[in-house]
Amino acid sequence: MSNAMLNHICNDENDPMLRVKLRCKHGDLLSMQTSWSEHNPARRFWSCPRYHREDVDIRSKYVISRLAKRIKELEEALARYESHVESNQVVMKEKKKRKYCNLKLIVLIVIVCFLFLSVTKNVKDESC
């Protein structure tokens, strides 16, 4: 039976094929398992009774799952901090732009004042 067919059987609760006895390549009956991992919550799958990973013991499975959860939490925190930094950078750019505009306004006012004073001085000189 193909993997696609087995996945179809695992996902459809009303399928009469759910009650069929399936066998693995060893000839053993496959058992229905339910995944409770964060990536596949409540996903059902067929499991061979002879399958086991000798390279991973029970404590390692526990530690690895906790570390994976911690990594996910840290990645989410990093994403939050990065978005916070980006928003602060936008605010800083706006402040810098406002400061530059205020400086230009002050320079313009000073120039207008000098022009006004020079014009009024010329008018006074001509009237005398």
Backbone bond lengths (Angstrom), bond angles and torsions (degrees), N, CA, C in turn:
res aa  C-N    CA-C-N  psi(-1)  N-CA   C-N-CA  omega(-1)  CA-C   N-CA-C  phi
1 M - - - 1.443 - - 1.528 108.26 -
2 S 1.306 117.34 135.77 1.463 120.93 -175.68 1.532 110.97 -76.10
3 N 1.335 114.83 160.96 1.470 120.18 178.31 1.516 111.39 -62.21
4 A 1.337 117.13 -38.60 1.464 120.57 179.59 1.515 110.31 -61.46
5 M 1.328 116.60 -41.17 1.466 120.84 179.84 1.526 110.19 -66.88
6 L 1.325 117.27 -41.58 1.463 120.19 178.90 1.523 111.20 -64.59
7 N 1.332 117.75 -40.66 1.462 120.48 177.61 1.516 110.65 -62.96
8 H 1.333 117.01 -39.52 1.468 120.85 178.35 1.525 109.45 -62.04
9 I 1.326 116.46 -43.01 1.460 120.61 179.90 1.525 109.89 -64.79
10 C 1.307 117.55 -40.57 1.465 121.13 -177.06 1.528 112.32 -66.90
11 N 1.315 118.00 -28.14 1.455 120.47 -173.26 1.524 114.04 -93.91
12 D 1.309 119.18 -20.16 1.466 121.37 -175.75 1.518 109.46 -101.61
13 E 1.331 117.94 108.52 1.463 121.57 -176.41 1.521 112.66 -70.53
14 N 1.318 118.44 -26.69 1.459 121.34 -178.00 1.527 113.22 -87.81
15 D 1.294 117.28 0.12 1.459 121.64 -176.86 1.528 109.82 -73.12
16 P 1.338 118.70 126.51 1.466 120.63 178.90 1.532 112.25 -66.73
17 M 1.329 117.22 -17.14 1.462 120.60 178.91 1.524 111.98 -68.46
18 L 1.344 117.22 -13.63 1.461 119.91 178.05 1.524 111.63 -62.06
19 R 1.305 116.99 -28.99 1.458 121.80 -177.06 1.538 112.03 -87.92
20 V 1.318 117.10 -4.17 1.462 121.41 -178.69 1.518 109.19 -72.86
21 K 1.306 116.11 144.16 1.467 120.82 177.37 1.526 108.10 -88.21
22 L 1.329 115.81 115.62 1.458 121.90 179.61 1.516 109.39 -103.20
23 R 1.322 115.33 148.17 1.462 120.09 -179.03 1.525 109.71 -122.09
24 C 1.325 115.24 147.74 1.474 120.96 177.97 1.531 108.92 -84.83
25 K 1.331 116.17 -176.50 1.462 120.02 -179.07 1.533 112.12 -68.59
26 H 1.349 117.27 -15.75 1.464 121.71 176.72 1.518 111.41 -85.05
27 G 1.333 116.68 -10.69 1.466 120.92 -178.30 1.513 112.81 93.07
28 D 1.339 118.28 0.80 1.464 121.42 179.65 1.524 109.90 -83.59
29 L 1.335 116.11 154.46 1.464 120.14 176.78 1.527 109.87 -70.42
30 L 1.307 116.00 135.46 1.470 120.69 176.41 1.518 109.02 -80.22
31 S 1.301 116.22 140.35 1.467 119.94 177.15 1.521 109.03 -107.11
32 M 1.322 115.66 147.77 1.456 121.53 178.24 1.521 108.18 -83.70
33 Q 1.329 117.03 125.24 1.456 123.57 178.58 1.526 108.30 -116.81
34 T 1.304 115.95 157.96 1.460 121.46 176.06 1.515 108.51 -121.80
35 S 1.322 115.05 128.68 1.461 120.49 179.36 1.523 109.25 -83.47
36 W 1.320 115.98 133.55 1.459 120.42 175.63 1.519 111.10 -117.58
37 S 1.329 115.77 23.32 1.462 119.16 176.92 1.526 109.17 -75.68
38 E 1.322 116.22 164.71 1.460 120.09 -179.63 1.518 112.17 -70.19
39 H 1.330 116.74 -27.76 1.459 120.16 -178.12 1.527 112.53 -79.43
40 N 1.326 117.94 -29.60 1.469 122.16 -179.41 1.526 110.40 -134.13
41 P 1.309 119.37 63.54 1.472 119.09 -177.68 1.522 111.03 -67.53
42 A 1.312 116.01 132.16 1.468 124.97 177.03 1.531 113.24 62.89
43 R 1.314 117.87 20.50 1.468 121.17 176.91 1.525 108.48 -82.14
44 R 1.334 115.59 129.30 1.456 119.85 179.53 1.520 109.91 -94.82
45 F 1.310 114.98 145.97 1.462 119.96 179.26 1.524 109.19 -151.90
46 W 1.327 115.12 158.91 1.457 121.76 178.15 1.519 108.65 -87.71
47 S 1.323 116.55 138.43 1.454 120.93 -176.53 1.524 110.68 -128.79
48 C 1.322 115.12 132.82 1.465 121.62 175.86 1.528 108.01 -79.30
49 P 1.328 118.39 131.72 1.468 119.63 -179.64 1.527 113.33 -66.73
50 R 1.320 117.60 -19.84 1.465 120.54 179.76 1.527 112.64 -86.58
51 Y 1.331 116.36 -9.42 1.462 118.51 -177.81 1.527 110.13 -76.80
52 H 1.301 115.05 126.16 1.463 121.35 171.49 1.511 107.57 -158.60
53 R 1.301 114.23 148.33 1.459 119.55 179.16 1.515 107.70 -99.31
54 E 1.296 116.00 111.43 1.454 120.02 -179.14 1.520 112.18 -74.34
55 D 1.336 116.40 -21.60 1.458 119.47 -176.57 1.532 113.08 -79.11
56 V 1.330 118.20 -10.58 1.463 121.30 -178.60 1.530 109.04 -122.98
57 D 1.334 116.94 117.24 1.454 120.12 177.39 1.529 110.62 -89.13
58 I 1.307 117.34 176.33 1.471 122.12 -174.54 1.525 111.45 -62.41
59 R 1.325 117.38 -43.52 1.464 120.26 -179.41 1.531 110.73 -64.11
60 S 1.325 116.09 -39.80 1.468 119.27 179.42 1.520 110.92 -63.62
61 K 1.332 116.98 -40.63 1.468 119.95 177.53 1.527 110.00 -58.98
62 Y 1.336 116.15 -43.50 1.459 120.96 179.66 1.530 110.82 -63.32
63 V 1.331 116.13 -47.97 1.466 120.75 -177.66 1.527 110.30 -65.32
64 I 1.327 117.56 -44.20 1.463 121.26 -178.74 1.521 110.82 -62.35
65 S 1.331 117.43 -43.50 1.473 119.08 179.38 1.526 111.32 -64.99
66 R 1.340 117.87 -38.52 1.470 120.54 177.46 1.520 110.99 -66.64
67 L 1.333 116.60 -40.73 1.469 119.90 178.70 1.528 110.92 -65.80
68 A 1.327 116.65 -39.76 1.466 119.73 178.40 1.529 110.19 -63.35
69 K 1.328 116.75 -39.80 1.462 120.46 177.43 1.528 110.63 -64.50
70 R 1.325 116.25 -41.70 1.473 120.40 179.09 1.522 111.46 -64.96
71 I 1.338 116.85 -39.71 1.460 120.48 177.11 1.525 110.16 -61.84
72 K 1.323 117.21 -42.56 1.461 120.81 178.74 1.523 110.79 -61.64
73 E 1.336 117.11 -43.56 1.464 120.84 178.31 1.524 111.21 -61.69
74 L 1.339 116.29 -42.86 1.462 120.22 -179.59 1.531 111.31 -67.26
75 E 1.326 117.53 -37.70 1.467 120.25 177.13 1.528 111.03 -64.27
76 E 1.339 116.81 -39.48 1.468 120.29 177.31 1.531 110.28 -65.33
77 A 1.340 117.16 -42.25 1.469 120.54 178.67 1.526 110.11 -63.74
78 L 1.326 116.91 -41.04 1.462 120.96 178.23 1.525 110.91 -61.86
79 A 1.323 116.82 -42.02 1.471 120.42 178.58 1.528 110.40 -62.67
80 R 1.345 116.92 -40.80 1.469 120.04 177.93 1.524 110.58 -63.16
81 Y 1.333 117.39 -44.96 1.466 121.02 -179.54 1.529 111.51 -65.19
82 E 1.332 116.59 -39.32 1.459 119.68 178.90 1.521 110.99 -64.17
83 S 1.337 117.56 -40.78 1.464 119.66 178.40 1.530 109.85 -67.27
84 H 1.333 116.94 -35.93 1.467 120.84 177.59 1.528 110.37 -64.92
85 V 1.323 116.74 -42.64 1.466 121.30 178.66 1.526 110.06 -63.67
86 E 1.327 117.04 -43.24 1.466 120.24 179.03 1.523 111.42 -61.43
87 S 1.330 116.90 -42.40 1.466 118.98 179.42 1.532 110.54 -66.66
88 N 1.347 116.89 -36.64 1.469 119.50 176.60 1.517 111.46 -66.08
89 Q 1.327 117.34 -35.82 1.462 120.29 178.33 1.526 110.32 -65.35
90 V 1.320 117.29 -38.71 1.465 120.75 177.76 1.521 109.67 -63.57
91 V 1.327 116.76 -43.16 1.469 120.95 179.22 1.525 109.98 -63.21
92 M 1.331 117.03 -42.46 1.465 120.20 179.37 1.528 111.45 -63.92
93 K 1.323 117.90 -38.79 1.470 120.63 177.27 1.515 110.62 -63.70
94 E 1.328 116.88 -41.01 1.465 120.55 178.08 1.523 110.86 -63.59
95 K 1.322 116.64 -42.26 1.470 119.80 178.52 1.523 111.00 -63.48
96 K 1.321 116.41 -42.24 1.457 120.73 179.42 1.524 110.33 -63.99
97 K 1.330 116.57 -40.83 1.465 120.69 179.08 1.531 110.00 -64.82
98 R 1.338 116.96 -41.83 1.458 121.28 178.69 1.530 110.94 -64.44
99 K 1.321 116.70 -40.79 1.454 120.99 179.25 1.530 110.27 -63.48
100 Y 1.322 116.76 -41.79 1.460 121.69 178.78 1.535 110.20 -64.39
101 C 1.340 117.08 -40.93 1.473 120.56 177.80 1.531 110.88 -64.94
102 N 1.320 116.77 -40.87 1.466 120.09 178.02 1.526 111.23 -63.59
103 L 1.328 116.89 -39.61 1.460 120.82 177.51 1.530 110.63 -63.43
104 K 1.317 117.26 -42.55 1.466 120.54 177.81 1.525 110.76 -63.30
105 L 1.322 117.57 -38.32 1.457 121.51 178.89 1.533 110.60 -64.92
106 I 1.319 117.50 -42.53 1.468 121.25 179.04 1.529 110.43 -63.30
107 V 1.327 116.60 -44.26 1.468 120.39 178.82 1.521 109.78 -62.20
108 L 1.308 118.37 -41.70 1.467 122.08 178.35 1.528 110.95 -62.58
109 I 1.321 117.55 -42.69 1.466 121.12 179.16 1.535 110.23 -63.26
110 V 1.335 116.48 -42.89 1.468 120.18 179.02 1.528 110.13 -61.97
111 I 1.331 117.49 -43.67 1.467 121.11 179.34 1.523 110.72 -62.95
112 V 1.336 117.36 -43.24 1.467 120.60 178.46 1.521 110.42 -63.15
113 C 1.303 118.29 -39.98 1.467 121.59 178.48 1.535 110.94 -62.75
114 F 1.335 116.01 -45.88 1.469 118.75 177.53 1.520 111.90 -61.28
115 L 1.318 116.08 -42.18 1.466 119.51 177.98 1.528 111.07 -62.78
116 F 1.325 115.90 -43.52 1.455 120.12 179.34 1.535 110.59 -62.38
117 L 1.342 116.39 -44.24 1.461 120.06 179.19 1.525 111.77 -64.66
118 S 1.316 115.92 -40.04 1.475 117.81 179.81 1.528 110.95 -68.12
119 V 1.318 117.42 -37.20 1.466 120.37 178.35 1.514 110.16 -67.93
120 T 1.309 117.12 -43.91 1.472 119.26 179.35 1.515 111.52 -67.21
121 K 1.327 117.97 -33.18 1.466 120.92 177.10 1.521 109.73 -67.07
122 N 1.325 117.28 -41.27 1.467 121.47 178.45 1.525 110.89 -64.80
123 V 1.310 116.70 -38.02 1.454 120.38 179.26 1.528 110.11 -66.76
124 K 1.328 118.13 -40.49 1.469 122.20 178.92 1.531 110.57 -66.41
125 D 1.333 116.23 -41.14 1.461 120.05 -179.79 1.530 110.64 -64.03
126 E 1.305 116.97 -37.58 1.465 120.39 -179.08 1.537 111.21 -73.05
127 S 1.307 116.95 -31.18 1.453 119.29 -178.57 1.529 112.59 -75.01
128 C 1.278 118.81 -23.09 1.458 121.23 -179.98 1.453 112.82 -77.57
